[in-house]
Amino acid sequence: MKLVFIEGPGKRDTIKKYLGSDYIVFPTKGHVRDLPAKQFAIDINNNFEPTYEIIPGKQQLVDQLKAQAKKADAIYLATDPDREGEAIAWHLATILNLDKNAPVRTAFNAISKKNILESIANPQPININLVNAQQGRRVLDRIMGYQLSPLLSKKIRGKLSAGRVQSVTLKLIVDRERAIRNFVPKEYWTITANLNKNGQKFKAELIQYKDKKLEIENKQQVDEILAVAENAPYVVGEVKRQIAYSKPQPPYITSTMLQDAISKLKMTSNSATKCAQALYEGVNIAGEGKVALVTYIRTDSTRVEPNAQFMARDYILNTYGKQYCPSKFNEFAAKANAQDAHEAIRPINLNYTPESLKGKIEEQYLKLYTLIFNRFVASQMNYAQYDSLTVDILVADYKFRSAGKALIFDGYQKLLKPQEEDKGINIPALTTGEVVVKDKLESEQKFTKPPVRFNEATIAHEMEVKGIGRPSTYAATIQTLYNREYIKSEKRALVPTSLGEQVTEYLEEYFKNCMDIKFTADMEQSLDDVELGKVKWQDVVSRFYTDFSKQLEYASKQSGVSMPKPAPELSDVKCEKCGAIMVYREGKYGRFLACSNYPTCKNTKNLKEPTKKVTETGICPKCGGVVSAKYSKNGKLFFGCNNYPKCDYISWDLPLNDICPQCGNKLFKRFNKSGTKIVCNNKGCNYEG
């Protein structure tokens, strides 16, 4: 009997189906050994040596692991193919007394028969550099979490937290809000010439003055330009006609997949991650059982394996024809800070087309799979070609420009239509030196607009661009900021709360390094260097802790700050006793309405209906659908599946896409009179986040 340890139970059946009866596939449900939840467990004076223990509630599972291992002829540690998965494999090897230098480690980049059988046939020793990179990250996060979070709770208010990636991400959101708040609109003008040749009309925009880019800032400048341009001849300058090419986008990486799932499918980062994980582990296909549809979904690489490129070429040839196949495979440059540990997110088997899966898998899975499928196939198709025409019109010392393009060959756009519709070329045939007729000049006053708030998609992209965190952390970081009530969502935009802003201000004042974006990105690079074996993880932690400990000591001695009391929120209810508008206030038993004319009028009203709707959603543990907030007739909050009556799941707490660090069960967000908190639903576990 051969034993294969995996992390999540969701992919057990799929893997078991491919391995056959000689193998037992045993899920660990995530971590089984970790730093203890209620102890610091880092020996600062002994080279930051961590102390690990079996996670509470998992001892019975560990006993089962050991019992199974004793009976096994061979053991394979097939935890997830990333740093964290490597660390879990290392912890398992320690618990089971396995030789860590023996070939016991295997990883499945795709839950396909080919990949699984090849991986099982070629096990490797545990990669200790990957383990050490994860240990370094874990120790850094523990130091910040256990030494900085209590300080925040003491200086500002209770139950606050800080984190290496979390706090810098919050700063990005707060900085954007500050930029919007401090934005001063700047006036600018545009001038358009309406021209014609032999009755064929076209337009040209003013772009330059004496070969320099022209920025028109006020009406006086407009009048000066018009005074010259009204009576000057309009002479055709350079006429540039060429074939322009539009290259397809690369296949998805984690951040770009999240961006499109959020913006195009209106998912949350949490639900998109959950959905993508299911597509990787396997979803139930009617008539076939559980089948994995996509490769590993935590990646920052656009690389595609040659076998997949050949698969795509065959599909494109058979579906669209030879003209849509490029002469050589499309390649996409990797970002400078990409780990490139896994290939891009792509379908495992292109025979599973979105059309073939309609009605056979859940709708949310089909929608995300369709995005992944189309993006991958399009990335391997020929470029689109355009007939591009640009004409410069010279007017005294000014230059106007008219441009247009017309599609010649659609290429990859046969599958992925561009967002902007091609309007064609509406410019007459022109030659250099000829004069065209000016019908009229139009000027328009405009003002610059403030930067837009981040949403879940754009903040994930910003984290990627800035090098903050890694693909596996984007969604979890955003969710943590929600859970801590540091941010809220307004029309899908991320807005920092007053608490979030105050925490940011405090950290900026006393912990400049921790809040420095470049410092955090450099820290990620240092952990990448640990993975490559270039540096020891203890040295990375030591460099961080040298300054951090000094800042911590200084901040601890400073006086605390207090949360400003928020102004009462106005309601639309009039006080029946004095006619004044009532306001919402918080009391011992929750929110209530009180007269704004207090203390002259002391009228209050209980709230039967919810006054502040909960807009957060979760994933149904029963069917995988969307769980949203519902309210009883008495205004009591509960959560129910949107697939009702097909699915009758309800809960008093919101199911999250997070796993309990102590026992591996699902975490829930509990809403009560005193606020919100994260809890584990396992009766034998007392974890609260």
C-alpha positions in Angstrom: 0.0 0.0 0.0 1.3 3.4 -1.0 0.2 6.5 0.9 -0.2 10.0 -0.6 -0.7 13.0 1.8 -2.4 16.0 0.3 -3.7 19.2 1.9 -7.4 19.8 0.9 -10.0 17.0 0.8 -11.5 18.7 -2.2 -9.1 17.0 -4.6 -8.8 13.6 -2.9 -11.4 11.9 -5.2 -9.9 13.3 -8.3 -6.4 12.2 -7.4 -7.5 8.8 -6.1 -9.3 8.1 -9.4 -6.1 8.6 -11.4 -3.8 6.7 -9.0 -5.9 3.6 -8.6 -6.5 1.1 -5.8 -2.8 0.7 -4.8 -2.8 4.1 -3.3 -4.5 5.7 -0.2 -4.9 9.5 -0.6 -5.1 11.1 2.9 -5.9 14.9 3.3 -4.2 16.8 6.2 -6.7 19.7 5.9 -3.9 22.2 5.7 -1.3 22.7 8.5 -0.9 20.1 11.2 2.0 21.7 13.0 2.6 25.4 13.5 3.6 28.1 15.9 1.3 28.0 18.9 -1.6 30.4 18.7 -1.3 31.9 22.2 2.5 32.1 22.6 5.2 34.2 20.9 7.2 31.0 20.3 10.2 32.8 18.7 13.5 32.7 20.6 14.9 36.2 19.7 18.1 35.5 21.5 18.7 32.1 19.9 18.8 33.1 16.2 15.0 33.5 16.1 14.5 29.8 16.6 10.8 29.0 16.2 9.0 26.5 18.5 6.3 24.4 16.7 3.5 22.3 18.1 0.7 20.2 16.9 -2.3 22.5 16.1 -5.0 22.1 18.8 -7.7 19.9 17.7 -5.5 18.0 15.2 -3.8 15.5 17.5 -6.3 12.8 16.5 -5.6 13.5 12.9 -1.9 13.3 13.5 -2.4 9.9 15.2 -4.2 8.8 12.1 -1.4 10.0 9.9 1.1 8.0 11.9 -1.0 4.9 11.9 -1.4 5.1 8.1 2.3 5.8 7.6 3.3 2.7 9.6 1.4 0.5 7.2 2.6 2.1 4.0 5.2 0.7 1.7 5.9 4.1 0.3 5.0 7.6 1.4 4.5 10.7 -0.9 4.1 14.2 0.5 1.9 15.8 -2.2 1.0 19.0 -0.5 0.4 22.1 -2.6 3.2 23.2 -5.0 4.3 26.4 -3.3 6.4 27.5 -0.3 3.6 26.9 2.2 3.0 23.4 0.7 6.7 22.6 1.0 6.7 23.7 4.6 3.7 21.5 5.4 5.5 18.6 3.8 8.5 19.3 6.0 6.4 19.4 9.1 4.8 16.1 8.1 8.2 14.6 7.5 9.2 15.7 11.0 6.1 14.3 12.7 6.4 11.0 10.8 10.2 10.8 11.3 10.8 10.6 7.6 14.2 11.2 6.1 13.9 14.7 4.6 16.7 14.0 2.1 14.8 10.9 0.8 12.7 11.3 -2.4 9.3 11.7 -0.6 8.1 15.0 -2.0 5.9 15.2 -5.1 3.7 18.1 -6.2 0.8 18.4 -8.7 0.9 21.5 -10.8 -2.3 20.2 -12.4 -4.7 17.6 -11.1 -4.6 15.6 -14.4 -3.8 12.0 -14.9 -0.6 12.7 -16.9 0.7 15.2 -14.3 -0.1 13.1 -11.3 1.4 9.9 -12.7 4.5 11.7 -13.8 4.9 13.4 -10.4 4.4 10.2 -8.5 7.0 8.5 -10.7 9.6 11.2 -10.0 9.5 12.2 -6.3 12.2 14.5 -5.0 13.7 15.4 -1.6 12.0 18.2 0.3 13.3 21.5 -1.0 14.8 23.0 2.2 15.3 26.4 0.6 11.5 26.7 0.0 10.9 25.6 3.5 13.3 28.2 4.9 11.7 30.9 2.8 8.4 30.0 4.3 9.9 29.9 7.8 11.4 33.3 7.3 8.0 34.7 6.3 6.2 33.0 9.2 8.7 34.3 11.7 8.5 37.8 10.3 4.8 37.8 10.4 4.8 36.4 14.0 7.1 39.1 15.2 5.0 41.8 13.7 1.7 40.2 14.7 2.6 39.4 18.3 4.7 42.5 19.2 3.1 45.2 17.2 -0.6 44.2 17.4 -0.7 44.4 21.2 0.9 47.8 21.0 -1.8 49.0 18.6 -4.5 47.6 20.9 -3.0 49.4 23.9 -2.4 52.8 22.2 -5.5 53.1 20.0 -8.2 50.5 21.0 -8.6 46.8 21.7 -8.4 43.9 19.3 -6.4 45.6 16.6 -3.8 43.9 14.4 -0.9 44.8 12.1 0.9 42.7 9.5 3.9 42.9 7.2 1.8 42.8 4.0 -1.6 43.8 5.6 -0.5 47.1 6.9 1.3 48.2 3.7 -1.7 47.3 1.7 -3.9 49.3 4.0 -1.5 52.2 3.5 -2.0 52.0 -0.3 -5.7 52.4 0.2 -5.3 55.2 2.7 -2.8 57.0 0.5 -5.3 56.9 -2.4 -8.0 58.3 -0.2 -5.7 61.1 0.9 -4.9 61.9 -2.8 -8.6 62.1 -3.6 -9.3 64.2 -0.6 -6.5 66.7 -1.3 -7.0 66.7 -5.1 -7.3 70.2 -6.7 -8.8 70.1 -10.2 -6.7 71.6 -12.9 -8.2 73.4 -15.9 -7.2 72.5 -19.4 -8.6 72.9 -22.9 -8.8 71.0 -26.1 -9.1 72.5 -29.6 -10.5 70.5 -32.5 -10.4 71.5 -36.2 -13.4 70.3 -38.3 -11.9 69.9 -41.8 -13.0 68.6 -45.2 -11.6 67.7 -48.6 -14.0 67.8 -51.5 -16.9 67.5 -49.1 -15.5 64.5 -47.1 -15.3 65.7 -43.5 -12.8 64.7 -40.8 -11.5 66.0 -37.5 -8.0 66.8 -36.2 -6.9 67.5 -32.6 -4.3 70.2 -31.7 -1.3 68.5 -30.2 1.9 70.6 -30.7 3.3 74.1 -30.8 6.8 74.4 -32.5 7.3 70.6 -32.2 6.6 70.6 -28.4 3.6 69.0 -26.7 1.0 71.7 -26.1 -0.9 72.0 -22.9 -3.6 74.7 -23.0 -4.3 75.8 -19.4 -6.8 78.7 -19.8 -9.2 80.7 -22.0 -6.6 83.3 -22.8 -4.3 80.8 -24.4 -7.3 79.4 -26.4 -8.1 82.8 -27.7 -4.5 83.4 -28.7 -4.4 80.1 -30.6 -7.7 80.7 -32.3 -6.7 84.2 -33.4 -3.8 82.5 -35.4 -5.6 79.3 -36.5 -8.8 81.0 -37.8 -7.2 82.5 -40.8 -4.1 80.4 -41.4 -3.9 77.7 -44.2 -4.4 74.1 -43.2 -1.5 72.2 -44.9 -1.1 68.4 -44.9 2.1 67.4 -43.3 3.3 63.8 -42.8 0.9 61.1 -44.0 1.8 57.8 -42.3 0.0 54.7 -43.4 1.1 51.3 -42.0 0.0 47.9 -40.8 -0.4 47.9 -37.1 -0.5 44.8 -34.9 -2.4 44.1 -31.7 -0.8 41.4 -29.6 -3.0 39.2 -27.4 -2.7 39.4 -23.6 -0.8 36.7 -21.8 -2.6 33.9 -20.1 -3.8 34.7 -16.6 -1.7 34.9 -13.5 -3.3 35.1 -10.1 -3.6 38.9 -10.0 -5.0 39.3 -13.5 -7.4 36.5 -13.0 -8.7 38.1 -9.8 -9.0 41.5 -11.6 -11.2 40.0 -14.4 -13.2 37.8 -12.1 -14.0 40.9 -9.9 -14.6 43.4 -12.8 -16.3 41.2 -15.4 -18.0 38.6 -13.2 -18.7 40.9 -10.2 -17.2 38.4 -7.8 -15.3 39.3 -4.7 -11.7 38.4 -4.3 -12.7 35.8 -1.8 -15.3 34.1 -3.9 -13.1 34.3 -7.0 -10.2 32.6 -5.1 -12.6 29.9 -3.8 -14.0 29.3 -7.2 -10.5 29.1 -8.8 -9.4 26.6 -6.1 -12.4 24.4 -6.9 -11.5 24.4 -10.7 -8.0 23.4 -9.7 -9.0 20.7 -7.3 -11.9 19.3 -9.3 -15.6 20.1 -9.8 -18.4 17.7 -10.4 -19.3 17.3 -14.1 -22.6 15.7 -14.7 -22.0 12.1 -15.9 -18.3 12.1 -15.2 -17.8 12.8 -11.5 -15.1 15.1 -10.2 -12.7 16.5 -12.8 -9.9 19.1 -12.3 -10.2 21.8 -15.1 -7.3 24.2 -14.6 -3.6 24.3 -13.5 -2.4 25.6 -10.2 -4.0 29.0 -9.5 -1.3 30.7 -7.4 1.3 31.9 -9.8 3.0 35.1 -11.1 4.3 33.5 -14.3 3.0 33.9 -17.8 5.1 30.9 -18.9 3.3 28.1 -20.7 4.7 24.5 -21.0 5.5 23.4 -24.6 2.9 20.5 -24.4 0.2 23.1 -23.6 1.3 25.3 -26.5 1.0 22.4 -28.9 -2.4 21.5 -27.4 -3.5 25.1 -28.0 -2.2 25.1 -31.6 -4.2 22.0 -32.4 -7.3 23.5 -30.9 -6.9 26.8 -32.8 -6.1 25.0 -36.1 -9.2 22.8 -35.8 -11.5 25.5 -34.5 -10.5 28.6 -36.4 -8.2 27.6 -39.2 -4.5 27.8 -40.1 -4.5 31.6 -40.5 -5.1 31.9 -36.8 -2.0 29.9 -35.8 1.2 32.0 -35.4 4.3 30.8 -37.2 5.9 30.4 -33.8 4.5 30.2 -30.3 3.7 33.5 -28.6 6.0 34.2 -25.6 5.4 36.7 -22.9 8.1 38.5 -20.9 8.1 37.8 -17.2 8.1 40.6 -14.6 11.4 41.4 -12.9 10.1 40.2 -9.5 8.2 37.1 -10.7 9.1 33.9 -8.9 8.2 31.9 -12.0 7.7 28.7 -9.9 4.6 27.6 -11.9 3.3 28.2 -15.3 0.4 30.4 -16.1 -3.2 29.5 -15.2 -4.7 27.6 -18.1 -7.1 24.8 -18.9 -5.7 21.3 -18.4 -7.6 19.8 -21.4 -9.1 21.9 -24.2 -11.6 19.2 -25.0 -13.5 20.6 -22.0 -14.7 23.7 -23.8 -17.1 26.1 -22.0 -19.8 25.1 -24.5 -19.4 21.4 -23.6 -19.8 22.2 -19.9 -22.9 24.2 -20.0 -25.5 22.7 -17.7 -23.0 20.2 -16.4 -21.1 22.3 -13.8 -22.3 25.1 -11.5 -22.8 28.4 -13.2 -20.1 30.3 -11.1 -17.5 27.7 -12.0 -18.5 27.9 -15.7 -18.2 31.7 -15.8 -14.7 31.7 -14.3 -13.6 28.7 -16.4 -14.8 30.5 -19.6 -12.6 33.5 -18.7 -9.5 31.2 -18.2 -10.2 29.1 -21.2 -10.7 32.0 -23.6 -7.8 34.0 -22.3 -5.4 31.1 -22.7 -6.5 30.1 -26.2 -6.5 33.8 -27.3 -2.9 34.2 -25.9 -1.7 31.5 -28.4 -3.5 32.9 -31.5 -2.2 35.2 -34.2 -1.9 39.0 -33.8 -4.8 41.1 -35.0 -3.9 43.4 -37.9 -5.0 47.0 -38.6 -4.7 49.4 -41.5 -3.5 52.5 -39.5 -3.5 56.0 -40.9 -2.1 59.1 -39.2 -2.1 62.5 -40.8 -0.5 65.7 -39.5 -2.1 69.1 -40.4 0.2 72.1 -40.1 -1.3 75.5 -39.2 1.4 78.2 -38.8 3.5 76.9 -35.8 0.8 74.5 -34.6 0.3 70.9 -35.5 -3.1 69.1 -35.5 -3.4 65.3 -35.9 -6.0 63.0 -37.3 -5.8 59.3 -36.8 -7.8 56.2 -37.5 -7.5 52.5 -38.0 -9.5 49.7 -39.7 -9.4 46.0 -38.9 -7.8 43.9 -41.6 -7.5 40.5 -39.8 -9.1 39.8 -36.5 -6.6 37.2 -35.2 -7.1 36.5 -31.5 -10.0 39.0 -31.5 -12.0 36.3 -33.3 -12.3 34.9 -29.7 -11.8 37.9 -27.5 -13.4 41.1 -28.9 -11.7 44.4 -28.0 -13.6 46.6 -25.5 -13.4 49.6 -27.8 -15.3 49.2 -31.1 -13.2 49.8 -34.3 -14.7 52.9 -35.9 -12.6 52.5 -39.1 -10.7 55.2 -41.0 -12.8 58.2 -41.8 -10.0 60.3 -43.4 -10.0 61.2 -47.1 -7.0 60.4 -49.3 -4.4 63.1 -48.6 -0.9 63.9 -49.8 1.8 66.0 -48.2 1.6 69.7 -49.1 -2.0 69.9 -50.1 -4.3 72.4 -48.4 -7.6 71.3 -46.9 -10.6 73.4 -46.0 -11.3 74.4 -42.4 -15.0 74.4 -41.6 -14.8 75.5 -38.0 -12.7 75.3 -34.8 -14.1 74.0 -31.6 -12.7 74.5 -28.1 -13.7 72.7 -24.9 -12.9 73.5 -21.3 -12.1 70.4 -19.1 -10.8 69.7 -15.7 -8.5 67.0 -14.5 -10.2 64.3 -12.4 -9.1 62.9 -9.0 -7.6 59.4 -8.9 -10.2 56.7 -8.5 -10.5 54.6 -5.4 -9.1 51.1 -5.5 -11.5 48.2 -5.8 -10.6 44.6 -5.0 -9.3 44.0 -8.5 -7.1 47.1 -8.7 -5.6 46.8 -5.2 -4.5 43.2 -6.1 -2.9 44.6 -9.3 -1.2 47.3 -7.2 0.1 44.8 -4.8 1.6 42.8 -7.7 3.1 45.9 -9.3 4.6 47.1 -6.1 5.9 43.6 -5.2 3.9 43.4 -2.0 2.9 40.0 -1.0 2.7 37.0 -3.4 -0.1 35.5 -5.4 -1.4 33.4 -2.6 -1.7 36.4 -0.2 -3.7 38.9 -2.3 -7.3 37.8 -1.5 -6.5 36.8 2.1 -4.9 40.2 2.7 -8.0 42.1 1.4 -10.3 39.9 3.5 -8.2 40.6 6.6 -8.6 44.3 6.1 -12.4 43.8 5.9 -12.4 41.5 8.9 -10.5 44.1 11.0 -12.9 46.8 9.9 -10.0 48.8 8.5 -11.7 49.2 5.1 -15.3 49.0 3.8 -16.8 48.6 0.4 -18.9 51.5 -1.1 -20.2 50.7 -4.6 -17.5 48.1 -4.9 -14.8 50.7 -4.1 -12.4 50.2 -1.1 -12.7 53.0 1.4 -10.6 53.2 4.6 -12.6 53.5 7.8 -11.6 56.1 10.3 -10.0 53.3 12.3 -8.0 52.2 9.3 -6.8 55.7 8.7 -5.8 56.1 12.4 -3.9 52.8 12.5 -2.1 53.8 9.3 -1.2 57.2 10.8 0.1 55.6 13.9 2.2 53.1 12.1 3.6 55.7 9.7 4.7 57.8 12.7 6.5 55.1 14.7 7.2 52.2 12.3 8.4 53.9 9.1 10.2 50.8 7.7 7.1 48.6 8.2 5.0 51.1 6.2 7.6 51.7 3.5 6.4 50.1 0.3 9.9 49.7 -1.1 11.1 48.2 2.2 8.3 45.7 2.1 9.0 44.8 -1.5 12.7 44.4 -0.8 11.7 42.1 2.1 9.8 39.9 -0.4 12.9 39.9 -2.6 15.0 38.8 0.3 12.7 35.9 0.9 13.0 35.0 -2.8 16.8 35.0 -2.3 16.3 32.5 0.6 14.4 30.3 -1.7 17.3 30.4 -4.1 19.7 29.6 -1.4 21.5 32.9 -1.6 20.9 34.0 2.0 19.8 32.5 5.3 16.3 33.3 6.5 17.7 34.1 10.0 19.8 36.9 8.4 16.8 38.4 6.7 14.8 38.4 10.0 17.8 39.8 11.9 18.2 42.8 9.6 14.5 43.5 10.0 14.4 43.1 13.7 17.4 45.3 14.4 15.4 48.5 13.5 12.0 47.1 14.4 12.9 46.4 18.0 14.2 50.0 18.4 11.1 51.5 16.9 9.0 49.2 19.1 10.8 50.3 22.3 10.4 53.9 21.4 6.7 53.7 20.5 5.9 51.8 23.7 7.1 54.7 25.7 5.0 57.3 24.0 1.5 58.3 25.1 -1.4 56.5 23.6 -4.0 58.0 21.2 -7.7 57.7 21.4 -10.3 57.2 18.7 -12.2 60.3 17.9 -15.9 59.9 18.6 -17.7 59.8 15.3 -20.4 62.4 14.5 -23.9 60.9 14.9 -25.4 59.6 11.6 -28.5 61.3 10.5 -31.6 59.3 9.7 -34.7 60.2 7.6 -37.0 59.8 10.7 -38.6 62.8 12.3 -39.1 62.8 16.1 -42.8 62.6 16.8 -42.4 64.6 20.0 -40.5 67.7 18.8 -40.2 67.3 15.0 -36.3 67.2 14.9 -34.5 64.8 12.8 -33.5 61.6 14.7 -29.9 60.2 14.6 -28.5 56.7 14.9 -26.7 56.0 18.2 -25.0 52.9 19.7 -26.2 51.6 23.0 -25.6 48.6 25.2 -28.1 46.6 23.2 -27.1 47.8 19.8 -28.2 50.6 17.5 -31.2 52.8 18.2 -32.7 56.1 17.1 -32.4 59.2 19.3 -33.6 62.7 18.9 -31.0 65.1 17.7 -32.5 67.7 20.1 -31.1 65.8 23.1 -31.0 66.7 26.0 -34.0 69.0 25.4 -35.9 66.1 23.9 -35.0 62.6 25.2 -37.2 60.6 22.8 -35.7 57.3 21.5 -36.9 54.5 19.2 -36.0 50.9 18.9 -35.0 49.7 15.4 -37.0 46.7 14.2 -35.5 46.9 10.7 -31.7 46.8 10.1 -30.3 50.3 9.8 -26.9 49.3 8.4 -27.2 46.5 5.9 -24.5 43.9 5.8 -23.3 43.7 2.2 -20.5 41.1 2.5 -21.0 37.8 0.8 -19.5 34.3 1.3 -19.4 30.9 -0.5 -22.0 28.3 0.4 -20.3 25.3 2.2 -23.1 23.1 0.9 -23.4 23.9 -2.8 -20.7 26.4 -3.6 -23.1 29.2 -4.4 -23.1 32.7 -3.0 -24.2 33.3 0.6 -25.6 36.7 1.4 -27.2 38.6 4.3 -30.9 38.1 4.9 -33.1 39.7 7.6 -36.0 38.2 9.5 -39.3 40.0 10.0 -37.9 41.3 13.3 -34.8 42.6 11.6 -32.5 39.8 12.9 -29.5 39.1 10.6 -28.8 35.6 9.2 -27.1 34.3 6.1 -28.7 32.2 3.4 -27.7 30.7 0.1 -28.8 32.6 -3.0 -29.6 29.2 -4.7 -32.6 28.7 -2.5 -34.9 26.7 -2.8 -32.4 24.4 -4.6 -30.1 24.8 -1.6 -31.5 25.4 1.9 -28.2 26.4 3.6 -28.6 29.1 6.4 -26.3 30.2 9.2 -26.3 32.9 11.8 -22.6 33.6 10.8 -21.1 34.4 7.4 -18.9 31.6 6.0 -15.5 32.9 5.0 -13.0 31.6 2.5 -10.4 31.2 5.3 -9.2 28.2 7.2 -8.8 28.0 10.9 -5.0 28.0 11.7 -5.6 25.7 14.7 -7.8 23.0 13.3 -8.2 23.5 9.6 -12.0 23.9 9.6 -13.8 26.8 7.9 -13.8 30.2 9.6 -17.0 32.4 10.0 -17.6 36.1 10.6 -19.9 36.6 13.5 -22.0 39.8 13.7 -23.3 40.8 17.2 -24.1 43.9 19.2 -20.5 44.5 20.2 -19.2 44.4 16.6 -17.8 41.5 14.5 -15.3 38.8 15.1 -13.8 35.8 13.3 -14.7 32.4 14.8 -14.1 28.8 14.1 -17.2 26.6 13.8 -15.5 23.5 15.1 -17.0 22.8 18.6 -13.6 21.5 19.8 -11.7 24.6 18.8 -11.8 27.9 20.6 -10.0 30.0 17.9 -11.1 33.6 17.5 -9.3 35.9 15.1 
